[in-house]
Amino acid sequence: MKPIPFENTWPYEKQMGDVYFTTCPYCSAENVLTNLSNNGLTRAKEGVKVRINLPCCHQTMVVLEADDDYFWTNESLRK
């Protein structure tokens, strides 16, 4: 399997069990609370594909895997 390019990553923050984006990769809204649960984050870290629905712009991010700092997605999020 080919490695996922860094352009397909987006950083996240976890605070008190909630997963946040400092800025939304689609609409640039700030401090976006995601719908991702602790169970979903654990599954993403195990390499199970999860979907994150963003309330600011109603986009859906498909996360292929995660580490402690970044979500690795199936689309380019950086310009």
C-alpha positions as CSV (number, residue, x, y, z in Angstrom):
1,M,0.0,0.0,0.0
2,K,1.3,3.5,-0.9
3,P,1.9,5.8,2.0
4,I,-0.7,8.6,2.5
5,P,0.8,12.0,1.4
6,F,1.2,14.8,4.0
7,E,-1.2,17.0,2.0
8,N,-4.0,14.6,3.1
9,T,-3.5,15.3,6.8
10,W,-5.2,17.6,9.2
11,P,-4.2,18.3,12.8
12,Y,-6.7,17.9,15.6
13,E,-6.8,18.6,19.4
14,K,-8.4,16.5,22.1
15,Q,-9.7,18.3,25.2
16,M,-11.7,16.6,27.9
17,G,-12.8,13.8,25.6
18,D,-13.9,16.1,22.8
19,V,-12.1,16.3,19.4
20,Y,-11.6,19.8,18.0
21,F,-10.1,21.3,14.8
22,T,-8.4,24.7,15.4
23,T,-9.6,25.6,11.9
24,C,-11.9,23.8,9.5
25,P,-10.1,22.5,6.4
26,Y,-13.1,23.3,4.2
27,C,-14.5,26.7,5.4
28,S,-11.7,28.0,7.7
29,A,-14.1,28.3,10.7
30,E,-12.3,28.4,14.0
31,N,-12.5,26.0,17.0
32,V,-14.8,23.4,15.4
33,L,-16.1,20.7,17.7
34,T,-16.4,17.4,15.7
35,N,-18.9,14.6,16.3
36,L,-16.1,12.1,16.7
37,S,-16.4,10.0,19.9
38,N,-13.5,8.5,21.9
39,N,-14.5,5.1,20.4
40,G,-14.3,6.6,16.9
41,L,-10.9,8.1,17.6
42,T,-9.6,4.8,18.9
43,R,-11.0,3.0,15.8
44,A,-9.2,5.6,13.5
45,K,-6.0,5.0,15.4
46,E,-6.4,1.3,14.7
47,G,-6.7,2.0,10.9
48,V,-10.5,1.7,10.7
49,K,-12.1,4.2,8.3
50,V,-14.4,6.7,10.1
51,R,-16.4,9.7,9.0
52,I,-16.4,13.1,10.6
53,N,-19.4,15.5,10.0
54,L,-18.4,19.1,10.4
55,P,-21.2,21.3,11.8
56,C,-19.7,24.5,10.4
57,C,-20.0,23.8,6.7
58,H,-21.8,20.3,6.7
59,Q,-18.8,18.7,4.9
60,T,-17.9,15.1,5.6
61,M,-14.2,14.1,6.2
62,V,-13.3,10.5,5.6
63,V,-10.4,9.6,8.0
64,L,-8.4,6.6,6.8
65,E,-6.2,6.5,9.9
66,A,-5.1,8.7,12.8
67,D,-2.1,9.2,15.1
68,D,-1.9,11.4,18.2
69,D,-1.7,14.6,16.2
70,Y,-3.1,14.2,12.7
71,F,-6.0,12.6,10.8
72,W,-4.9,11.0,7.6
73,T,-7.7,11.4,4.9
74,N,-8.5,10.3,1.4
75,E,-8.4,13.8,0.0
76,S,-5.9,16.7,-0.2
77,L,-6.7,19.2,2.5
78,R,-3.6,21.4,2.2
79,K,-2.9,23.8,-0.7
